[in-house]
């Protein structure tokens, strides 16, 4: 069982930056892929960015060049540095971890981009 706790969401103006963090349970190691998804009301949850334990990344086209995903494998933590934020980035952002073939999710953190 993997528990994920996100932090760092909030209100930011268009063009601003925000950093999300997600920490996995202290007793979990060697998580394969960790990353971020987001969801808005009435829409399916969508990929934002993921990173494998080996450092391979995958980004949604809509965030390429603006968002950077990174990991601290020693702390089982994943980060999402978001820059040049747009109103359409407004969503609940969920942390995801793939561990021993299972998918685990955090409870989500709300990011609102508005002036």
C-alpha positions, 0 to 999 in steps of 0.5 A: 500500500502506498500513501501519497500526500500532495502539497503546494496548490493554491491561487496564482495569477496568469503567467505566474509559477507554482511548485507542487510536491508529493511524498509517498509513504516513508516505508515505500522504496523503488517506486517505478513511475511517479507523476502528475495528472489533473482533472476539471469538472466534467472532464476525464483525468488527464496526464500532465507529466510523469517520470520513471525511476530511471529519469525518463519523462513524459509530458502532455503537449499542453505543458511542454516547455512550461512544466518540469517534473522531477523526483527525489528517489531517496525520499520517494518524492515527486515535484512539479514546477509549473511556470507561465501558468494559464487559466486553462491550467486550473484543475485539481492536480493528483499525484500518481505512483506506479508500484509493484504493478499497482496504481496509487493516487493522492487526494489531489490539490487544487490549482487555480490560475486567475487574475 
